[in-house]
Amino acid sequence: MFMIYIMALAISLLAIGIAGVVSSRNFVIIILSTELIIAGSILAAVSFFSASTAINGSFGILIISLWVIAGVEIIMLVAFYISMKQQVGYFNVNKLNRGKG
């Protein structure tokens, strides 16, 4: 019964994150929304694997690897933001099509 509540929370985090990415064009809101998507998917994976298998060392490695992937994603997004600010001078998602070619 408790797993149903955790999965509902994970699905709601995913839905809020997807709605934030689709509706907003602000870079900070998009980053926060992708973090909500990642948090929801990590919560769903952790609850699924904890319910389906016995807790052992491989379960901890899974959680740590998911956190590392989320951290690397943020570092790459910040590096992309800094690179675009230096090259173009601004970072407006609506005006990024000007950088084609």
C-alpha positions as CSV (number, residue, x, y, z in Angstrom):
1,M,0.0,0.0,0.0
2,F,2.9,2.4,0.8
3,M,4.4,1.8,-2.6
4,I,1.3,3.1,-4.3
5,Y,1.7,6.5,-2.5
6,I,5.4,6.6,-3.5
7,M,4.7,5.8,-7.1
8,A,1.9,8.5,-7.1
9,L,4.4,11.0,-5.8
10,A,6.9,9.9,-8.5
11,I,4.3,10.3,-11.2
12,S,3.3,13.7,-10.0
13,L,6.9,14.8,-9.9
14,L,7.3,13.6,-13.5
15,A,4.1,15.4,-14.6
16,I,5.0,18.7,-12.9
17,G,8.5,18.5,-14.5
18,I,7.2,17.8,-17.9
19,A,4.6,20.7,-17.6
20,G,7.4,23.0,-16.5
21,V,9.6,22.1,-19.5
22,V,6.8,22.4,-22.0
23,S,5.2,25.7,-20.7
24,S,8.3,27.8,-19.8
25,R,11.0,29.3,-21.9
26,N,13.1,30.5,-19.0
27,F,16.4,28.5,-18.7
28,V,16.3,28.3,-14.9
29,I,12.8,27.0,-14.9
30,I,13.7,24.4,-17.5
31,I,16.7,23.3,-15.4
32,L,14.5,23.0,-12.3
33,S,11.8,21.1,-14.3
34,T,14.4,18.6,-15.6
35,E,15.6,18.1,-12.1
36,L,12.0,17.3,-11.1
37,I,11.8,14.8,-13.9
38,I,15.0,13.2,-12.8
39,A,13.9,13.2,-9.1
40,G,10.6,11.5,-10.1
41,S,12.3,8.9,-12.2
42,I,14.9,8.1,-9.4
43,L,12.1,7.8,-6.9
44,A,10.1,5.5,-9.2
45,A,13.2,3.4,-9.8
46,V,14.1,3.2,-6.1
47,S,10.6,2.2,-5.1
48,F,10.3,-0.4,-7.8
49,F,13.7,-2.0,-7.1
50,S,13.2,-2.0,-3.4
51,A,9.9,-3.7,-3.7
52,S,11.0,-6.2,-6.3
53,T,14.4,-7.3,-4.9
54,A,16.0,-7.8,-1.6
55,I,18.1,-4.9,-0.4
56,N,21.7,-5.6,-1.0
57,G,24.9,-3.9,-2.2
58,S,23.8,-3.6,-5.8
59,F,20.8,-1.5,-4.8
60,G,23.0,1.1,-3.1
61,I,25.2,1.2,-6.2
62,L,22.1,1.9,-8.3
63,I,21.0,4.8,-6.1
64,I,24.5,6.3,-6.1
65,S,24.8,6.0,-9.9
66,L,21.5,7.7,-10.4
67,W,22.6,10.6,-8.3
68,V,25.9,10.9,-10.1
69,I,24.0,11.0,-13.5
70,A,21.8,13.7,-12.1
71,G,24.8,15.7,-10.9
72,V,26.6,15.4,-14.3
73,E,23.5,16.5,-16.1
74,I,23.4,19.7,-14.0
75,I,27.1,20.4,-14.6
76,M,26.6,19.9,-18.4
77,L,23.6,22.3,-18.4
78,V,25.5,25.0,-16.5
79,A,28.5,24.6,-18.9
80,F,26.1,24.9,-21.9
81,Y,24.5,28.0,-20.4
82,I,27.9,29.6,-19.8
83,S,29.1,28.7,-23.3
84,M,26.0,30.2,-24.9
85,K,26.3,33.4,-22.8
86,Q,29.8,33.9,-24.0
87,Q,29.2,33.1,-27.7
88,V,25.8,34.8,-28.3
89,G,25.7,37.3,-25.4
90,Y,22.3,36.2,-24.1
91,F,20.4,33.0,-23.5
92,N,16.8,33.3,-24.6
93,V,15.3,29.9,-25.5
94,N,13.0,31.6,-28.1
95,K,15.9,33.2,-29.9
96,L,18.2,30.2,-30.0
97,N,17.2,29.4,-33.6
98,R,19.4,32.3,-34.6
99,G,22.5,30.2,-33.8
100,K,21.8,27.7,-36.7
101,G,24.5,27.0,-39.2
